[in-house]
Structures are given as structure tokens and as C-alpha cells.
């Protein structure tokens, strides 16, 4: 990456917050509430704790191996350059594609509220595709443009969310938060699994390490700062929502739960205020995640794990990988619904973070990380993945089978490319 396009600490933190506070608060709040009930805030806390363990692993790995590839490089360091690291890296790229499709659908859902009360599928999908194309252009301008745009967008959305939570806390009905309204413990963990996609964005900061002046110090600071800020925001907002709306209303509000929760204390104007915050939040998540996806493409194509076209500059700073990524995102937008995309995305990143932790265990002496913390992170990711897949299978068979197919397809593609490079299917 170009060292002249360095990213500041605030911009790095903004990329992490931008990648996390998107669908997690806006697009999937209703889905999580349906699973966890009034204990939704506890699902956010559990998801945050599990993500924090992986943050520790990323901080240690990123400080030792600061490159634009982030997890791509971490997997190569632990597993070596071969079928295992290559297959997981391709799957991670697909995970980013799924995430961006989710964020784009969330953006579109709120955007249409300013246009019509009965949006057509063509309108919603058209807006979703349009916002992806817009941020593809922003990413063509380079890392510095991405960092500056993220910083601005994150400041706007955090201001609105903090205002929402601060004022909303004054209007809470304590009975709404009572344990009698909680779902069973298994449903609370289901909720944590569903919303994990709302935390996966912290890994995007590692993809910006190649554009940092001093990644050994800046990367861990940015990772931990963004994670603690996001956990605090998620808890405050989820408690405010539950405290102001009965579960029955939350379940019937669909994609607009947060906006409905603003009505009791902000009135009708509150709906529009939160809709604006949702637009900024989902937009920043698209911007940050597209940046990470493009870097992943560049790194794995450079290592021969994707066709050479993916790391070639086609126009301005647009690599073939960025253009193909955009095309695949649009296909996901056109052919998958929001709930299915959410579950696939969360499951994919739980597997990816488990793989990163497993890779880390092989190189602990190089990073200086504590084995117990990395092991706990690996186990927690696998447990939550198992819980999520049970829930997903009960609600969307196609999402489970699609994710399994994508995982298998990632390794088949990697094996085919390995054969092309070496003339053999096996190392």
C-alpha cells in the first residue's frame, strides 16, 4: 500500500466503529429481539465479550504483522501459504461480501422511508445497489479518502445515537426490562450469534495497518478503543429500545425498531432523526467493509490464491478485486433477503475468527500472546457458531446450506488455483 496515504489514529478508530455500528444497531435489532426478548441487551454484551477476546488476538497479531491484508496475513503466518490459509482467506472475502450486502439492504430500508410508505422491491434493491456503487468510487480514491469519509460519518452517527440513548434513558419503563420478559438462555445466545456480524468490523482496522505510520502502537489502541466504544453504544441503545417499547411492538417494527423507539420521547421527528443516523451508520459500514474487502482481495491475489486479475489496477485505484467484489455484492442484494444474509454473515465471521485464533496458537512465541486467552477466544467462537447454526437451521435452511456451499466452494477454488500454480492438487 502507499505509505503516503497514512491513516491517523482517529481515522483508524472510525474505520472500526464504522464497520461495526451499522446493521448491528439498525438492520437486525428486530431479529435479535425476536430471539432474546427483553434480554436483547445481554445478547449484545455476550457478543461483545466474545469479540473482545478476538480483539486481543488481532492486536497481538497486527502489531507483529502489520499489513493491508490483516487476517489474510495472520492465517498465512500460522498455517503457511497453502490450501488451508488460502481456502479460509477466500471464504473471508465472501464473508465481507455478505456483510456489505446486509448493510446495503439496511441503508435502502431506511432511505425509502423518505420516499414512500410502500416501496417496491425494485426501488429498495436499486437504492442498495446504488450506495454500493457510490462507495466503490470512494474506495477508488484510496485509503486516505476512506479514512476521512469514515471519520466524518462516524462523528455524525455517534452524535445522534448518544443523543438518542441519553434522552431515551429518561423515559424508560423499568417493567419492560424485567427478567420475566427475557427469553430462555439458549435464545439469548442465539441472539448473540445473530448479532455477531455487528461486531466483526473491528477486524477491518487490521486491514488498515499497512497505511499506519506506527502500527505497533496505533493498531492495538485503535482496536480496543473502537471495541469499547461500540460495546457501550450497543448496550445503551438496546436498553433504551427495550425500556421504551414493549416486545410485541419491537417484533412488529421490522427494520425500523430504533426509529420506533425514538417516538415516545422525540415524537414523529424522532423517526426521521434515527432514520438519518441509520443512513450514516449503514453507509459507513459499507465504506469501511468495502475497504477491507478490497485489501483482502489484493493480498490473496498477490499470493496467488485468487486470479491475477484481482490485484491489477483496472481504473484509477480500482483493482479487479474491488470491481468483482462490487459485482458479487450486487448479486447478493438481488437474490437474498435480510434475515438470511445476517445469519450467513455472522456464521461466516465466527468461523473466520475461530480460524485466526487457531492460526495464532501456532505462532504464540512470535507474538507474545497468552495461550489461555487465545484458546478461550477460539472456543467461544466455535460455541457461538454452533449455537447460531442450530437457530439458523430452524429458521432458514437455505441460509445454512448456502454458507456450507460457499465454504466448500472456497476450498475448491483454492485447490484449483493451487493446481494451476504448481501442477499438483496437493502440497
C-alpha positions in Angstrom: 0.0 0.0 0.0 1.1 3.6 -0.5 2.8 4.9 2.7 1.9 8.5 1.7 -1.8 7.7 2.3 -1.3 7.2 6.0 -4.3 6.8 8.3 -4.4 8.6 11.6 -5.5 7.1 14.9 -8.9 8.8 14.9 -9.5 7.6 11.3 -8.4 4.1 12.2 -10.9 4.1 15.2 -13.5 5.5 12.9 -13.0 2.6 10.4 -13.6 0.1 13.2 -16.6 1.9 14.6 -17.9 2.4 11.1 -17.5 -1.3 10.3 -19.3 -2.3 13.5 -22.1 0.2 14.1 -24.2 -0.4 11.0 -26.5 -3.4 10.7 -25.9 -4.4 14.4 -28.0 -1.5 15.7 -30.3 -0.7 12.8 -31.0 -3.5 10.4 -31.0 -6.6 12.7 -32.3 -5.2 16.0 -35.7 -6.6 15.5 -34.3 -10.0 14.5 -32.2 -10.2 17.8 -35.2 -9.0 19.9 -37.4 -11.8 18.4 -34.8 -14.3 19.7 -33.7 -12.8 23.0 -36.8 -10.8 24.0 -36.1 -8.2 26.7 -32.7 -9.8 27.3 -31.5 -8.3 24.0 -29.0 -6.1 25.8 -27.5 -9.2 27.3 -27.1 -10.8 23.9 -25.1 -7.6 22.8 -23.0 -7.9 26.0 -22.2 -11.6 25.3 -21.4 -10.9 21.7 -19.1 -8.0 22.7 -17.2 -10.1 25.3 -16.6 -12.8 22.7 -15.4 -10.2 20.2 -13.1 -8.7 22.8 -11.2 -11.9 23.1 -10.7 -12.0 19.3 -9.7 -8.3 19.5 -6.8 -9.3 21.9 -5.7 -11.9 19.3 -5.9 -9.4 16.4 -4.0 -6.7 18.5 -1.1 -9.1 19.1 -1.0 -10.4 15.5 -1.4 -7.0 13.9 1.4 -5.5 16.0 3.7 -8.3 14.8 2.5 -8.5 11.2 1.2 -5.0 10.1 0.0 -5.4 6.5 -3.0 -4.3 4.5 -4.1 -8.0 4.5 -4.9 -8.1 8.2 -6.3 -11.6 8.9 -5.1 -12.8 5.5 -1.5 -12.4 6.7 -2.3 -13.8 10.1 -3.6 -17.0 8.6 -0.6 -17.3 6.3 1.8 -16.9 9.2 0.1 -19.6 11.2 -0.9 -22.2 8.6 1.6 -21.4 5.9 0.8 -20.4 2.3 -1.3 -23.3 1.1 -4.8 -24.9 0.9 -5.8 -24.2 4.5 -4.9 -20.5 4.6 -6.0 -19.9 1.0 -9.4 -21.5 1.4 -10.2 -19.6 4.6 -9.0 -16.4 3.1 -11.3 -16.8 0.1 -14.1 -17.6 2.5 -13.3 -14.4 4.4 -13.6 -12.3 1.3 -17.0 -13.9 0.7 -17.9 -13.0 4.3 -17.2 -9.4 3.6 -19.3 -9.5 0.5 -22.2 -10.9 2.6 -21.8 -8.2 5.2 -21.8 -5.4 2.7 -24.9 -6.8 1.1 -26.6 -6.7 4.6 -25.5 -3.1 5.2 -26.7 -2.0 1.8 -30.1 -3.6 2.4 -30.3 -1.8 5.7 -29.4 1.5 4.1 -32.1 1.0 1.5 -34.8 0.2 4.1 -34.3 3.5 5.9 -33.7 5.5 2.7 -37.1 4.5 1.3 -38.9 5.9 4.4 -38.1 9.4 3.0 -39.6 8.5 -0.4 -42.7 6.3 0.1 -44.5 4.2 2.7 -44.9 1.4 0.2 -41.5 0.9 -1.6 -41.3 -1.6 -4.4 -38.7 -4.3 -4.5 -37.2 -2.6 -7.5 -36.8 0.6 -5.6 -35.3 -0.9 -2.5 -32.8 -3.1 -4.4 -32.0 -0.2 -6.7 -31.0 2.1 -3.8 -29.0 -0.7 -2.2 -27.0 -1.3 -5.4 -26.6 2.5 -5.9 -25.0 3.1 -2.4 -22.6 0.2 -3.0 -21.5 1.7 -6.4 -21.0 5.1 -4.7 -18.6 3.8 -2.1 -16.9 1.7 -4.7 -15.9 5.1 -6.2 -14.8 6.4 -2.8 -12.6 3.4 -2.4 -11.1 4.1 -5.8 -9.7 7.3 -4.4 -7.5 5.5 -1.9 -7.1 4.8 1.9 -6.8 8.4 2.9 -10.2 9.3 1.4 -11.8 6.2 3.0 -10.4 7.3 6.4 -11.5 10.9 6.1 -15.0 10.0 5.0 -15.3 7.4 7.8 -14.3 10.0 10.4 -17.0 12.4 9.3 -19.7 9.8 9.0 -18.9 8.2 12.4 -19.0 11.6 14.2 -22.5 12.3 12.8 -23.9 8.9 13.7 -22.4 8.7 17.2 -23.7 12.2 18.0 -27.3 11.1 17.1 -27.0 7.7 18.8 -25.6 9.2 22.0 -28.4 11.8 22.0 -31.0 9.0 21.5 -29.6 6.9 24.4 -29.1 9.9 26.7 -32.6 11.3 26.3 -34.3 7.9 26.0 -32.9 6.6 29.3 -35.1 9.3 31.0 -38.3 7.7 29.6 -37.6 4.1 30.3 -40.3 1.9 31.7 -38.5 -0.5 34.1 -41.1 -3.2 33.8 -40.1 -3.6 30.2 -36.7 -4.7 31.3 -37.9 -7.3 33.9 -36.5 -10.8 33.7 -40.0 -12.1 33.2 -39.8 -10.7 29.7 -36.5 -12.5 28.9 -36.3 -15.4 26.6 -34.6 -18.6 27.6 -30.8 -18.7 28.0 -30.4 -20.6 24.7 -32.3 -17.8 22.9 -30.1 -15.2 24.5 -27.1 -17.0 23.0 -29.0 -17.3 19.7 -29.3 -13.5 19.7 -25.6 -13.1 20.4 -24.8 -15.3 17.5 -27.2 -13.4 15.1 -25.8 -10.0 16.0 -22.1 -11.0 15.9 -21.9 -9.5 12.4 -22.4 -6.2 14.2 -19.0 -6.7 15.9 -17.0 -8.2 13.1 -16.0 -4.8 11.8 -13.2 -4.5 14.3 -11.1 -6.7 12.1 -11.2 -4.0 9.4 -8.7 -1.9 11.4 -6.1 -4.6 10.9 -6.6 -4.2 7.1 -5.6 -0.5 7.5 -2.3 -1.4 9.3 -0.4 -1.1 6.1 -1.4 2.6 5.9 -0.5 3.4 9.5 2.7 5.3 10.4 3.3 3.3 13.6 1.0 0.2 13.5 2.8 -1.5 16.5 1.3 1.2 18.8 -1.6 2.6 16.8 -3.3 -0.7 15.8 -3.9 -2.1 19.4 -5.1 1.4 20.5 -7.5 1.6 17.6 -8.8 -1.9 18.1 -9.5 -1.6 21.8 -10.8 1.9 21.6 -13.3 1.1 18.8 -14.5 -2.1 20.5 -15.1 -0.5 23.9 -16.9 2.5 22.3 -19.1 0.1 20.3 -20.0 -2.2 23.2 -21.0 0.9 25.3 -23.1 2.3 22.5 -24.8 -1.1 21.8 -25.7 -1.6 25.4 -27.0 1.9 25.9 -29.1 1.8 22.7 -30.5 -1.7 23.3 -31.5 -0.9 26.9 -33.2 2.3 25.7 -35.1 0.5 23.0 -36.3 -2.3 25.3 -37.2 0.2 28.0 -39.3 2.3 25.7 -41.1 -0.3 23.6 -42.9 -3.5 24.6 -41.5 -6.6 23.0 -44.7 -7.0 20.9 -44.1 -3.6 19.3 -40.4 -4.4 18.8 -41.3 -7.6 17.0 -43.8 -5.9 14.7 -41.5 -2.9 13.8 -39.3 -4.9 11.4 -36.3 -3.0 10.2 -37.4 0.3 11.9 -37.1 -0.8 15.6 -34.7 2.0 16.6 -36.8 4.7 14.8 -40.0 3.5 16.5 -38.2 3.6 19.9 -37.4 7.3 19.4 -41.1 8.2 19.0 -42.1 8.1 22.7 -39.6 11.0 23.6 -38.8 12.7 20.2 -42.2 12.3 18.6 -42.6 11.7 14.8 -39.5 13.8 14.2 -37.6 11.2 16.2 -38.3 8.6 13.5 -36.7 10.8 10.9 -33.7 11.6 13.1 -32.9 7.9 13.7 -33.5 7.2 10.0 -30.8 9.8 9.2 -28.5 8.1 11.8 -29.3 4.7 10.2 -28.3 6.1 6.7 -25.0 7.4 8.1 -24.3 4.2 10.0 -25.0 1.7 7.3 -23.2 3.9 4.8 -20.1 4.0 6.9 -20.3 0.2 7.4 -20.4 -0.2 3.6 -17.4 2.2 3.1 -15.2 0.6 5.8 -16.1 -3.0 4.9 -15.5 -2.5 1.2 -12.1 -1.1 2.1 -11.3 -4.2 4.0 -12.7 -6.5 1.3 -10.6 -4.8 -1.4 -7.4 -5.2 0.7 -8.2 -8.8 1.3 -8.6 -9.4 -2.4 -5.4 -7.6 -3.2 -3.4 -9.6 -0.7 -4.7 -13.1 -1.5 -4.5 -12.4 -5.3 -0.9 -11.2 -4.8 -0.2 -14.6 -3.1 -1.7 -16.5 -6.0 -4.9 -17.5 -4.0 -7.1 -15.6 -6.4 -6.6 -15.0 -10.2 -4.0 -12.3 -11.0 -6.8 -10.0 -12.4 -7.9 -9.3 -8.8 -4.7 -7.4 -7.8 -4.4 -5.5 -11.1 -5.3 -1.8 -11.2 -8.1 -1.5 -13.8 -9.0 2.1 -13.5 -7.6 4.8 -11.1 -7.1 2.9 -7.8 -9.7 0.3 -8.6 -8.3 -3.2 -8.6 -10.0 -6.1 -10.4 -10.7 -7.4 -6.9 -12.7 -4.3 -5.9 -14.7 -4.4 -9.1 -15.5 -8.2 -8.8 -16.3 -7.6 -5.1 -18.8 -4.9 -6.0 -20.4 -7.2 -8.6 -20.9 -10.1 -6.2 -22.3 -7.7 -3.5 -25.0 -6.6 -6.0 -25.8 -10.3 -6.8 -26.3 -11.0 -3.0 -28.5 -7.9 -2.7 -30.7 -9.0 -5.6 -31.1 -12.6 -4.6 -31.1 -12.9 -0.7 -33.3 -11.4 2.0 -32.1 -9.5 5.1 -32.5 -12.2 7.7 -30.8 -14.9 5.6 -27.9 -12.6 4.8 -27.5 -11.7 8.5 -27.2 -15.3 9.7 -24.8 -16.3 6.9 -22.6 -13.3 7.7 -22.4 -13.8 11.4 -21.7 -17.5 11.0 -19.0 -16.9 8.4 -17.1 -14.5 10.6 -17.4 -16.7 13.7 -15.7 -19.4 11.7 -13.1 -17.0 10.3 -12.2 -15.6 13.8 -12.0 -19.2 15.1 -9.6 -19.9 12.3 -7.5 -16.8 13.1 -7.3 -17.9 16.7 -6.3 -21.4 15.7 -3.6 -20.0 13.5 -2.4 -17.7 16.3 -1.9 -20.7 18.6 0.8 -22.0 16.2 2.9 -18.8 16.4 2.4 -17.6 20.1 6.2 -17.4 20.6 6.4 -14.8 17.8 3.5 -12.6 19.0 4.0 -12.9 22.8 0.3 -13.5 23.4 -1.1 -15.5 26.3 -2.1 -19.0 25.2 -5.1 -19.2 27.6 -6.7 -16.0 26.2 -6.3 -17.1 22.6 -7.6 -20.6 23.4 -10.7 -19.1 25.2 -11.3 -16.9 22.1 -11.2 -19.9 19.8 -13.6 -22.0 22.0 -16.1 -19.1 22.4 -16.2 -18.5 18.7 -16.8 -22.2 18.0 -19.5 -22.5 20.7 -21.4 -19.4 19.4 -21.1 -20.6 15.8 -22.7 -24.0 16.8 -25.5 -22.2 18.6 -26.1 -19.9 15.7 -26.2 -22.7 13.2 -28.9 -24.5 15.2 -31.0 -21.4 15.3 -30.4 -20.6 11.6 -31.3 -24.2 10.5 -34.6 -23.8 12.4 -35.5 -20.5 10.6 -33.7 -20.6 7.3 -32.5 -23.9 5.8 -31.3 -22.2 2.7 -29.0 -19.8 4.6 -27.2 -22.8 6.2 -26.9 -24.7 3.0 -25.7 -21.6 1.1 -23.0 -20.9 3.7 -21.8 -24.5 3.7 -21.7 -24.4 -0.1 -19.7 -21.1 -0.1 -17.2 -22.7 2.4 -16.8 -25.8 0.3 -16.6 -23.7 -2.9 -13.8 -21.5 -1.3 -11.6 -24.6 -0.8 -12.4 -26.0 -4.2 -11.5 -22.7 -5.8 -8.3 -22.5 -3.8 -7.4 -26.1 -4.7 -8.0 -25.4 -8.4 -5.7 -22.3 -8.3 -3.1 -24.3 -6.4 -3.1 -26.8 -9.2 -2.7 -24.1 -11.7 0.3 -22.7 -9.9 2.1 -25.9 -9.1 0.6 -28.6 -11.4 -0.4 -30.7 -8.3 -3.6 -30.8 -6.2 -1.6 -31.5 -3.0 1.3 -29.6 -1.3 
